Amino acid sequence: MSKNFSILTSKTLEGLIANLPDDVLLPYDEDARFLEFVKHDYEKELPEKSRKLIYFKRDKERDFAILSLFLGSGIRVNELTNLSLRDLDFEEKQIHVLRKGGKKDVVAVSPQIT
């Protein structure tokens, strides 16, 4: 068992990512297209003077920030919902996340894609 453990811990992050199946992550351009749609086009799909449109306009910036952080960091939804402002490090472009099992981790956030 210790032999397998040492193999897992000796892999680099790049090595682990390289071995992921192709369909696990959306390509970068698909993330960008989705965020562009939310930012510029989704509003046009909603009926005029509807509650959906009113609430979308009210929450648009917040929702866009949440989606951007989720797609740009790769954290789980549960980890995202448990974040507070003190967990965000804007200068270092990192977030402090509480992982499964109570493990603390620091996650890099990709640059803005839209």
HELIX and SHEET records of a PDB file:
HELIX    1   1 SER A    2  SER A   10  1                                   9    
HELIX    2   2 LEU A   13  ALA A   18  1                                   6    
HELIX    3   3 TYR A   28  GLU A   36  1                                   9    
HELIX    4   4 PHE A   37  ASP A   41  3                                   5    
HELIX    5   5 TYR A   42  GLU A   45  1                                   4    
HELIX    6   6 ARG A   51  SER A   73  1                                  23    
HELIX    7   7 VAL A   77  THR A   81  1                                   5    
HELIX    8   8 LEU A   85  ASP A   87  5                                   3    
HELIX    9   9 LYS A  100  GLY A  102  5                                   3    
SHEET    1   A 3 LEU A  88  ASP A  89  0                                        
SHEET    2   A 3 GLN A  94  LEU A  98 -1                                        
SHEET    3   A 3 LYS A 104  ALA A 108 -1                                        
END                                                                             
